[in-house]
Amino acid sequence: MKKHNIMIPKPRSNFVKVECESCKNVKVLYTYSTKAVLCPSCNSELLVNTGGQAKITGNILETLD
């Protein structure tokens, strides 16, 4: 099999820019995080661990590749 015929699967996880709903602080988070992430300025939860893909409670601004 030639190298140009090999399909490389795209990962299901990625990094996202998330904005806190209360203080509008922006933080970059990983979508499959294993820990809950708090906002550094107001201590509200931005991400909750669910065992798989995390639940993001803030506003997602963009997906980073």
URDAUR-V68779 format. One record per backbone hydrogen bond with DSSP energy under -0.5 kcal/mol. NH is the residue of the N-H (numbers start at 1). CO is the residue of the C=O. If there is no record, write none. Layout:
BEGIN
<<NH & CO> <NH & CO>>
END
This chain:
BEGIN
<<5 & 2> <6 & 3> <9 & 7> <15 & 64> <16 & 29> <17 & 62> <18 & 16> <18 & 27> <19 & 59> <20 & 25> <24 & 20> <27 & 18> <29 & 16> <31 & 14> <33 & 30> <37 & 47> <39 & 44> <43 & 39> <46 & 37> <47 & 37> <48 & 55> <54 & 31> <55 & 48> <56 & 54> <57 & 46> <57 & 55> <58 & 46> <59 & 19> <61 & 17> <61 & 59> <62 & 17> <64 & 15>>
END
